[in-house]
Amino acid sequence: MSLQCGIVGLPNVGKSTLFNSLSSAKAEAANFPFCTIEPNVGVISVPDERLNILVELVKPERMLPTVIEFVDIAGLVKGASKGEGLGNKFLANIREVDAIIHVVRCFEDPNVVHVDGVVNPINDKEIIDTELQLKDLESVEKRIQRLEKIAKSGDQTARKQLAILAKYQHILEEGKNARALDLSEQEKLIVNDLYLLTDKPVIYVANVDEDSLSGNEMTKRLEQVAVAEGAELIIVCASLEAQISELETIDEKREFLEEYGLQQSGLNRLISASYHILNLITYFTAGPQEVRAWTIHKGWKAPQAAGVIHTDFERGFIKAEVIKLENLELYKTELACKEAGKLSIEGKEYIVQDGDIMHFRFNV
């Protein structure tokens, strides 16, 4: 499964600088609005130390990490929902992503223009929220208009959809995000083809200067808002991340991070937050040809996990052979794990755990 996160924010908040540091695809970073005319997509490998451990143990011909896509979407402005700036086109780009990474400027710099002339992270965040809410409200109202005629004929499915849409309409009219609405999974499924923008999980990235890596007054205010929403907040210095991305070796990057008192790069923290907010985990397949990481949703059963490799694996699933990484580290080989009783045979009801090493048996 391909994980895609859209990077949004006002112009000149550091979105493209952050994107450049995350990806090998280089977006043009310039000090004026709308330098990103087409959404830039960068596909990057997800760092996972467990893969390196497996490579040392299995000695495969190749290693394939799982990947994540970051989409750099042009800066939105007030009125984007009505087509201001490059609004409508880029709101459509956001609709396609799994999660939103909302970059908010939390630094002062007279050399970097702010579209409103004043740096106010809460106000900036609310401008983006409002534009997304207005676009969602438009989508909801259009759907309501279409379904009202069908519901009058007695169609029960249309009536159920209208009841849920009315809830979304109410909360959006109150100036709240759709994700704030407490719906059951069944209710969400009834209208999931709406792909509401403000229903997507969000990670706020507070972009700070080098002197505020531990936060500042602006990040504290943004953090309060994020906590109230149940959202993730990460503090990064995009310009530092860009410097880290230019370093060649792991040792160089580690030394650079230590110099600034950082344990992890913003990239690693952003990926971890993306996995957490989307409720994702990783399992592995390991053999002489390749060691590979696979991303699935937490709570998936073995056949679903097998289906990520190929749909035939899910359809013809028989069983899964599972080894825990710590046991493979201890016993060194699959055979030794089996002889020690550390290889388990699991059926269709087995819930895959993060870090499982799996081999699937299936009928074609």
C-alpha positions as CSV (number, residue, x, y, z in Angstrom):
1,M,0.0,0.0,0.0
2,S,1.3,3.4,-0.9
3,L,1.2,6.1,1.8
4,Q,0.8,9.7,0.6
5,C,1.0,12.8,2.7
6,G,0.2,16.3,1.3
7,I,2.3,19.3,2.6
8,V,0.1,22.4,2.8
9,G,0.3,25.9,4.3
10,L,0.4,29.5,3.5
11,P,3.0,30.8,1.0
12,N,6.5,31.3,2.4
13,V,6.1,29.2,5.5
14,G,8.9,26.8,4.4
15,K,6.8,24.0,2.7
16,S,9.1,23.6,-0.3
17,T,12.2,23.9,1.8
18,L,10.9,21.1,4.0
19,F,9.9,19.1,0.9
20,N,13.4,19.4,-0.6
21,S,14.9,18.1,2.6
22,L,12.5,15.1,2.6
23,S,12.8,14.1,-0.9
24,S,15.2,13.6,-3.8
25,A,12.7,15.5,-6.0
26,K,13.7,19.2,-5.7
27,A,10.9,21.7,-5.6
28,E,11.9,25.2,-6.4
29,A,12.2,27.2,-3.2
30,A,11.7,30.9,-3.7
31,N,10.7,33.9,-1.6
32,F,7.4,34.6,-3.4
33,P,4.0,32.9,-3.4
34,F,3.1,30.1,-5.9
35,C,6.6,29.0,-6.9
36,T,5.2,25.5,-6.8
37,I,2.9,25.4,-9.9
38,E,2.4,21.7,-10.2
39,P,2.3,19.5,-7.1
40,N,5.8,17.9,-6.6
41,V,5.8,14.3,-5.5
42,G,8.8,12.8,-3.7
43,V,9.0,9.1,-3.0
44,I,11.4,8.4,-0.2
45,S,12.5,5.2,1.7
46,V,11.2,4.9,5.2
47,P,14.2,4.4,7.5
48,D,13.9,1.4,9.7
49,E,16.9,0.0,11.7
50,R,15.2,-3.4,11.8
51,L,15.8,-3.8,8.1
52,N,19.6,-3.5,8.7
53,I,19.4,-6.1,11.4
54,L,17.6,-8.5,9.0
55,V,20.1,-7.9,6.3
56,E,23.0,-8.8,8.6
57,L,21.2,-12.0,9.6
58,V,19.8,-13.2,6.3
59,K,22.4,-11.8,3.8
60,P,19.9,-11.2,1.0
61,E,20.7,-10.1,-2.6
62,R,18.8,-6.9,-2.0
63,M,16.9,-4.9,0.6
64,L,13.6,-3.1,-0.1
65,P,12.3,-0.6,2.5
66,T,8.8,0.6,2.4
67,V,8.2,4.0,1.0
68,I,6.2,7.1,1.7
69,E,5.1,9.8,-0.8
70,F,5.2,13.5,0.1
71,V,3.3,15.9,-2.1
72,D,4.3,19.5,-2.1
73,I,1.1,21.5,-2.7
74,A,1.2,25.2,-3.6
75,G,0.6,27.7,-0.9
76,L,-3.1,28.4,-0.2
77,V,-4.3,31.9,0.5
78,K,-7.5,33.4,1.9
79,G,-10.2,32.9,-0.6
80,A,-8.7,29.7,-2.0
81,S,-12.0,27.9,-1.7
82,K,-13.5,30.4,-4.1
83,G,-10.6,30.2,-6.5
84,E,-8.3,32.9,-5.1
85,G,-4.6,32.3,-5.8
86,L,-4.3,28.8,-7.2
87,G,-7.0,27.6,-4.9
88,N,-9.4,25.1,-6.5
89,K,-6.7,23.2,-8.4
90,F,-4.7,22.5,-5.2
91,L,-7.6,21.8,-3.0
92,A,-8.3,18.9,-5.5
93,N,-4.7,17.7,-5.0
94,I,-5.2,17.6,-1.2
95,R,-8.3,15.4,-1.7
96,E,-6.1,12.6,-2.9
97,V,-3.7,12.2,0.0
98,D,-4.0,10.0,3.1
99,A,-2.9,12.7,5.6
100,I,-2.2,16.4,5.7
101,I,1.1,17.9,6.9
102,H,0.3,21.5,7.7
103,V,3.4,23.6,7.9
104,V,3.0,26.7,10.1
105,R,5.6,29.5,10.3
106,C,6.8,30.0,13.8
107,F,9.8,32.2,13.2
108,E,10.5,35.9,12.5
109,D,12.6,36.9,9.6
110,P,12.3,40.3,7.9
111,N,13.9,38.9,4.8
112,V,11.1,36.3,4.3
113,V,7.8,37.9,3.2
114,H,4.6,37.0,5.1
115,V,1.5,37.2,2.9
116,D,-0.4,39.1,5.7
117,G,2.6,41.1,6.8
118,V,2.5,39.7,10.4
119,V,3.6,36.2,11.6
120,N,0.7,34.7,13.6
121,P,0.8,30.9,13.6
122,I,-2.8,30.5,15.0
123,N,-4.2,33.0,12.5
124,D,-2.3,31.3,9.7
125,K,-3.5,27.9,10.7
126,E,-7.1,29.1,10.8
127,I,-6.9,30.6,7.3
128,I,-6.0,27.2,5.9
129,D,-8.7,25.5,8.1
130,T,-11.4,27.9,6.9
131,E,-10.6,27.4,3.3
132,L,-10.7,23.6,3.6
133,Q,-13.9,23.8,5.7
134,L,-15.6,26.0,3.0
135,K,-14.6,23.6,0.3
136,D,-15.9,20.7,2.3
137,L,-19.2,22.5,3.0
138,E,-19.6,23.1,-0.7
139,S,-19.1,19.3,-1.3
140,V,-21.6,18.4,1.4
141,E,-24.3,20.8,0.3
142,K,-24.0,19.6,-3.3
143,R,-24.4,16.0,-2.2
144,I,-27.4,17.0,0.0
145,Q,-29.1,18.7,-2.9
146,R,-28.6,15.6,-5.1
147,L,-29.8,13.1,-2.4
148,E,-32.9,15.1,-1.3
149,K,-34.7,14.2,-4.5
150,I,-33.8,10.5,-4.2
151,A,-34.8,10.4,-0.5
152,K,-38.3,11.8,-1.2
153,S,-38.9,8.7,-3.3
154,G,-38.5,6.6,-0.2
155,D,-34.9,5.4,-0.8
156,Q,-33.6,4.3,2.6
157,T,-29.9,4.5,1.7
158,A,-30.3,8.1,0.6
159,R,-32.1,9.0,3.9
160,K,-29.2,7.5,5.9
161,Q,-26.7,9.5,3.9
162,L,-28.7,12.7,4.3
163,A,-28.8,12.2,8.1
164,I,-25.0,11.9,8.3
165,L,-24.4,14.7,5.8
166,A,-26.6,17.0,8.0
167,K,-24.2,16.4,10.9
168,Y,-21.2,17.3,8.7
169,Q,-23.0,20.4,7.4
170,H,-23.8,21.5,11.0
171,I,-20.2,21.1,12.3
172,L,-18.7,22.8,9.2
173,E,-21.0,25.7,9.5
174,E,-19.8,26.1,13.0
175,G,-16.3,26.6,11.7
176,K,-15.0,23.2,12.9
177,N,-13.2,20.5,11.0
178,A,-15.1,17.4,9.8
179,R,-12.7,15.2,11.8
180,A,-14.1,16.7,15.0
181,L,-17.4,14.9,14.3
182,D,-17.8,11.7,16.4
183,L,-19.2,9.2,14.0
184,S,-19.1,5.4,14.1
185,E,-17.0,3.5,11.5
186,Q,-20.2,2.3,9.9
187,E,-21.5,5.9,9.5
188,K,-18.2,7.0,8.0
189,L,-18.4,4.2,5.4
190,I,-21.8,5.4,4.2
191,V,-20.3,8.7,3.0
192,N,-16.6,7.8,2.6
193,D,-16.7,8.6,-1.1
194,L,-16.9,12.4,-0.2
195,Y,-13.2,12.5,0.7
196,L,-13.7,15.5,2.9
197,L,-10.5,17.6,3.2
198,T,-10.9,18.4,6.9
199,D,-11.7,14.7,7.7
200,K,-8.2,13.7,7.0
201,P,-5.7,13.3,9.9
202,V,-3.4,16.2,10.3
203,I,0.2,16.7,11.5
204,Y,1.2,20.3,12.3
205,V,4.8,21.1,11.6
206,A,6.0,24.2,13.4
207,N,8.8,25.6,11.3
208,V,11.3,27.5,13.6
209,D,14.7,29.1,13.3
210,E,17.9,27.4,14.6
211,D,17.6,29.1,18.0
212,S,14.1,27.6,18.7
213,L,14.7,23.9,18.1
214,S,13.1,23.2,21.5
215,G,10.2,25.5,20.8
216,N,9.3,29.1,21.4
217,E,6.2,31.2,22.3
218,M,4.6,30.6,18.9
219,T,5.1,26.9,19.0
220,K,3.6,26.8,22.5
221,R,0.4,28.4,21.2
222,L,0.2,26.1,18.3
223,E,0.8,23.1,20.5
224,Q,-2.2,24.0,22.7
225,V,-4.4,24.0,19.5
226,A,-3.0,20.7,18.3
227,V,-3.6,19.0,21.7
228,A,-7.2,20.3,21.7
229,E,-7.7,18.8,18.2
230,G,-6.0,15.5,19.1
231,A,-3.5,16.2,16.3
232,E,0.3,15.6,16.1
233,L,2.8,18.5,16.4
234,I,6.4,18.4,15.3
235,I,8.9,21.2,15.7
236,V,11.4,21.4,12.9
237,C,13.8,23.9,11.4
238,A,13.3,23.3,7.6
239,S,16.6,25.1,6.7
240,L,18.5,22.7,9.1
241,E,16.7,19.7,7.6
242,A,17.8,20.9,4.1
243,Q,21.4,20.9,5.3
244,I,21.1,17.4,6.8
245,S,19.7,16.1,3.6
246,E,22.9,17.2,1.8
247,L,25.2,15.2,4.0
248,E,26.5,11.9,2.5
249,T,27.0,9.5,5.3
250,I,25.0,8.3,8.4
251,D,27.9,9.3,10.6
252,E,28.0,12.8,9.2
253,K,24.2,13.2,9.8
254,R,24.6,11.8,13.3
255,E,27.4,14.3,14.2
256,F,25.3,17.2,12.7
257,L,22.3,16.2,14.8
258,E,24.4,15.9,18.0
259,E,25.9,19.3,17.4
260,Y,22.3,20.8,17.6
261,G,21.3,18.5,20.5
262,L,18.9,16.5,18.3
263,Q,18.3,12.8,18.6
264,Q,16.4,12.4,15.3
265,S,16.1,14.3,12.1
266,G,12.7,16.0,11.4
267,L,12.3,13.5,8.6
268,N,12.3,10.5,10.9
269,R,10.0,12.2,13.4
270,L,7.6,13.2,10.6
271,I,7.5,9.6,9.3
272,S,6.9,8.2,12.8
273,A,4.1,10.7,13.3
274,S,2.6,9.8,9.9
275,Y,2.6,6.1,10.8
276,H,1.1,6.9,14.2
277,I,-1.7,9.2,13.1
278,L,-2.7,6.8,10.3
279,N,-2.5,3.7,12.6
280,L,0.1,1.9,10.4
281,I,2.6,-0.8,11.3
282,T,5.4,-2.6,9.4
283,Y,6.0,-6.3,8.9
284,F,8.8,-8.0,7.0
285,T,9.5,-10.8,4.6
286,A,13.0,-12.2,4.6
287,G,14.8,-14.7,2.3
288,P,18.0,-15.1,0.3
289,Q,16.7,-13.0,-2.6
290,E,15.4,-10.1,-0.6
291,V,14.5,-8.6,2.7
292,R,11.5,-6.3,2.4
293,A,9.3,-4.1,4.6
294,W,5.6,-3.9,4.1
295,T,3.2,-1.2,5.5
296,I,-0.3,-2.3,6.7
297,H,-2.9,-0.9,9.0
298,K,-2.7,-1.9,12.7
299,G,-5.2,-4.6,13.5
300,W,-5.1,-6.3,10.1
301,K,-5.3,-10.0,10.0
302,A,-2.8,-12.3,8.2
303,P,-4.7,-12.7,4.9
304,Q,-5.1,-8.9,4.6
305,A,-1.4,-8.4,5.2
306,A,-0.6,-11.1,2.6
307,G,-2.8,-9.2,0.1
308,V,-0.5,-6.2,0.2
309,I,2.1,-8.4,-1.5
310,H,-0.3,-9.8,-4.0
311,T,-4.1,-10.2,-4.1
312,D,-3.6,-14.0,-4.9
313,F,-1.9,-14.3,-1.5
314,E,-5.1,-13.1,0.2
315,R,-7.5,-15.1,-1.9
316,G,-5.6,-18.4,-1.5
317,F,-4.3,-17.8,2.0
318,I,-3.7,-21.1,3.9
319,K,-1.4,-20.1,6.8
320,A,1.4,-17.8,7.9
321,E,4.7,-18.7,9.4
322,V,5.7,-16.0,11.9
323,I,9.0,-15.3,13.6
324,K,9.6,-12.4,16.0
325,L,12.6,-10.3,15.2
326,E,14.1,-10.7,18.7
327,N,14.0,-14.5,18.3
328,L,15.7,-14.3,14.9
329,E,18.4,-12.1,16.5
330,L,18.8,-14.7,19.2
331,Y,18.8,-17.9,17.2
332,K,20.3,-16.4,14.0
333,T,18.4,-18.6,11.4
334,E,14.9,-19.6,10.6
335,L,15.7,-23.2,11.1
336,A,17.2,-22.6,14.5
337,C,14.0,-20.6,15.5
338,K,11.9,-23.5,14.3
339,E,13.9,-26.1,16.3
340,A,13.6,-23.9,19.4
341,G,9.8,-23.6,18.9
342,K,10.0,-19.9,18.1
343,L,8.4,-20.2,14.6
344,S,4.6,-20.1,15.0
345,I,2.0,-21.3,12.5
346,E,-0.9,-18.8,12.3
347,G,-4.2,-18.9,10.6
348,K,-6.7,-16.5,9.1
349,E,-7.6,-14.9,12.4
350,Y,-4.0,-14.0,13.4
351,I,-3.6,-10.2,13.9
352,V,-0.2,-9.1,12.5
353,Q,2.1,-7.4,15.0
354,D,4.6,-4.6,14.2
355,G,7.9,-6.1,13.3
356,D,6.7,-9.6,12.5
357,I,8.7,-11.6,10.0
358,M,6.2,-13.5,7.9
359,H,6.2,-16.2,5.3
360,F,2.8,-17.0,3.6
361,R,1.5,-20.3,2.3
362,F,-1.3,-20.0,-0.2
363,N,-3.1,-21.8,-3.0
364,V,-3.0,-20.2,-6.5
